[in-house]
Amino acid sequence: MPDPRPLDPATLHPETLAIRTQAAVSGFREHAVPLYLTSSFRFDDAEHARALFAEEVEGQVYSRYANPNTDELVDKLCLLEGGEDGIVTASGMSAVFTAIAALVKAGDHVVSSRALFGSTHQLFTKVFPRWGVASTYVDGADTAAWAAAITPATRLLYVESPSNPGLELADLAALGALAAARGIPLLVDNCFATPVVQRPIPLGASLVIHSATKYIDGQGRVLGGAIIGRRDLVAECRFLARHSGPALSAFNAWLLSKSLETLPVRMERHCANALALARHFEGHPALEAVRYPFLPSHPQEALARRQMAMGGGIVTLTVRGGMAGARHVVDHVRLLSLSANLGDTRTILTHPASTTHSKLSPSERAAVGIGDGLLRLSVGLEHVDDLIADLDGALAGVPRDGGA
Ligand SMILES: Cc1ncc(COP(=O)(O)O)c(C=O)c1O
């Protein structure tokens, strides 16, 4: 049914469009999009089936390829990120894997920032080398090092900014310019920032990757991933995903799409709480360091304020006494959740050295600033005073002499 009150999308903000984008409305005129729990879609006749498979006409075929719920999520993410096209996948890691695997072949080379999520590091060091794809790690902040690491075999630049968990930043505009000058795609894992905080595509990224499991869901319920960006590169990712099958379930897409509508307001509160908490704990006698992109003590604060609208929802605390100090805090918080996830409404405390980044060797961890005393705090939406009180209580018992 044609919209009786058509509106020019060019007059609206991306947040509004993302809220107002809807895949389909049935004869019931439902206000929220229905959940399309169907593995396949019917053809009208033999010719329609042939034409769909030949990609001569548009239409749904099979939910491993797409589904109205996944299409809606892609449309919203493209609006928020400023991307031409996208696909969604079953998890953030399947998005990371698909995006890289779709663009490389044996003999190729990747340049990546060293500070990466643990599983992405495993892909670069253990999985892709088996298939003859080499990678070189560089300091993400050092744009000259990126340029120097590019070889004739380099097929993509890969960066996580801010990095998990060290909150290291890369200058996305400078990397975008480098990538454009060398004709190499720049892939950015934008999971920590979300498009509300940072939009890498207008800065020159070719593809943005998400773990939708984090802030996009925002409520710790489902896994999901996304690849958004340049149409030709997304086509390569779509081809690999169609035939290797990391499809996002319709149910998860339905949830994630609805969650996106509240992402801007949730991010505002995550970021405000995180900034307040970081300011409160900076200089605490039980802490060696507090790191947050919008604190003046962050070595890249100026860059953070240039390319991020807010500081993000993650704060790291380095507790005195290394492993023993960090474990003391983990074992003495009462409100905070102990979990490996992040981006939830509930504040989560994680000890990366013994959990998310435990597969890295101690020297690999040291190289990306993950000491034994480092705690990652995914600041939630609770009242910030309650979060501060809980952490204050746990920190009060940390031995000041660094002992256990
Ligand atoms: C920065 C980053 N990228 C990718 C992933 C992987 O996402 P998922 O757990 O949804 O596979 C994570 C998960 O923590 C992450 O933090």
The ligand as an SDF file (V2000), in Angstrom:
LIG
                    3D

 16 16  0  0  0  0  0  0  0  0999 V2000
   36.1090   -5.5610   19.2060 C   0  0  0  0  0  0  0  0  0  0  0  0
   35.4180   -6.8740   19.0150 C   0  0  0  0  0  0  0  0  0  0  0  0
   35.3090   -7.3900   17.7810 N   0  0  0  0  0  0  0  0  0  0  0  0
   34.6860   -8.5760   17.5740 C   0  0  0  0  0  0  0  0  0  0  0  0
   34.1770   -9.3110   18.6220 C   0  0  0  0  0  0  0  0  0  0  0  0
   33.5420  -10.6290   18.3500 C   0  0  0  0  0  0  0  0  0  0  0  0
   32.1640  -10.5670   18.4850 O   0  0  0  0  0  0  0  0  0  0  0  0
   31.2100  -11.8290   18.8390 P   0  0  0  0  0  0  0  0  0  0  0  0
   31.4940  -12.2010   20.2340 O   0  0  0  0  0  0  0  0  0  0  0  0
   29.8490  -11.3070   18.5770 O   0  0  0  0  0  0  0  0  0  0  0  0
   31.5950  -12.9240   17.8900 O   0  0  0  0  0  0  0  0  0  0  0  0
   34.2700   -8.8020   19.9100 C   0  0  0  0  0  0  0  0  0  0  0  0
   33.7190   -9.5770   21.0690 C   0  0  0  0  0  0  0  0  0  0  0  0
   33.9700   -9.2570   22.2060 O   0  0  0  0  0  0  0  0  0  0  0  0
   34.9000   -7.5560   20.1170 C   0  0  0  0  0  0  0  0  0  0  0  0
   35.0140   -7.0240   21.3530 O   0  0  0  0  0  0  0  0  0  0  0  0
  1  2  1  0
  2  3  1  0
  2 15  2  0
  3  4  2  0
  4  5  1  0
  5  6  1  0
  5 12  2  0
  6  7  1  0
  7  8  1  0
  8  9  2  0
  8 10  1  0
  8 11  1  0
 12 13  1  0
 12 15  1  0
 13 14  2  0
 15 16  1  0
M  END
$$$$
